[in-house]
Amino acid sequence: MARPCVPALSPAWRRGRAVTDKLQDDHSRSFGHVPVMGRQAVDALAPVDGGVYVDATMGGGGYSRMILGRAGCTVYGFDRDPVAIERAQAWSGAYAGRMVLAPHPFDRLEEVLRELGVEAVDGIVFDLGVSSVQLDEAERGFSFAKDGPLNMRMDSSTDQSAEDLVNHASEKDLADILYIYGEEKKSRAIARAIVREREKAPITRTLQLAEIIAGAVGPRGKEKIHPATRAFQAIRIFINDELGQLVRGLIAAEAMLKPAARLVVVTFHSLEDRIVKRFLTMRAGKQGGGSRHMPLPDEGDAPTFTLLYGKAVDADDEEVSANPRARSARLRAGIRTTAPAQPADEEFLSRIGLPRPTFSPALKSWS
């Protein structure tokens, strides 16, 4: 089996790693958390002096600050969350114009970068899912461990909140959302419990919903996760169209990366990882995603990526011990070839792993 391709451990790389480690410690003290797999992600990105990079999910700025510390480069930090952008204004000025804030969702990165006069970039990193900052703020409604309003919206462009979904969607649609986007095996029992409880009184608080879910799920046995983990994940993903955003973001990244540029993605659950894996393997000419029901297509366009690693990279034991959230993190990366970006046609979308469920007309009109 071929060994993964990793950055050479040159003296310059070692010096960069030392700077990165210091910045990671500084970030931890400043923001109260360390970005999951930050060191591995920046190693895979391999930033160089004069390069242009995109932190597609800036959040608290952990990756951005580490990239800026590794090389004399420029970083465009995208985030759809206005709170993240506001907080970044407090520290971004310290980088003398090398940190550019982009208050937009990452699926618009091609459009926004071209508007800013950027025609191609040297690397793009995605750190998917909800950020630690969002989870820590109870009023955002993302956490089942802290009481807050049942919101879960990442930005104001999302009209409907989690409260709207929980109180208005049909039992069948709720069950489908929990099963498809959370892979929750007890989705029907949870949906029944939600409908039963909302008939008594509206469900408006995160702990209220978490208790309903826990009661419907029952003991998880040896599972270490909270009973509401998968259901909260599913609702959040559906409300914010996170998987659709991911597919559009990967397509935009392919269009903006110059030859030899790198794409690095850190995921936290199987739905995200499946999409990223299939995107990279298909774009690398490996033709993943075929089955007897959907045969592989004939050889077509030239590969747009080569794989940096033969398989996903997991967080090491030391990081998992220090940060339990890292236990589910997986990193995948690819290097852009000289081939032009490929079209995202219907066949591509059907094979990449994006769920495309059929909901009731009532949910479609509501959402």
Secondary structure, DSSP 4 states (H G I P E B T S, - for coil): -PPPP-----HHHHHHHHHHHHHHHHHHHHHS---TTHHHHHHHH---TT-EEEETT-TTSHHHHHHHHHSS-EEEEE-S-HHHHHHHTTTGGGGTT-EEEE-S-GGGHHHHHHHTT---EEEEEEE-S--HHHHH-GGG---SSS--BS---SSTT----HHHHHHHS-HHHHHHHHHHHH--TTHHHHHHHHHHHHHHS---BHHHHHHHHHHHH---TT--S-TTHHHHHHHHHHHHTHHHHHHHHHHHHHHHEEEEEEEEEEESSHHHHHHHHHHHHHHTT--TT--SSSPPPPS-SPPSEEESSSSPEEPPHHHHHH-GGGGG-EEEEEEE-SSPPPP--HHHHHHTT-------HHHHHH-
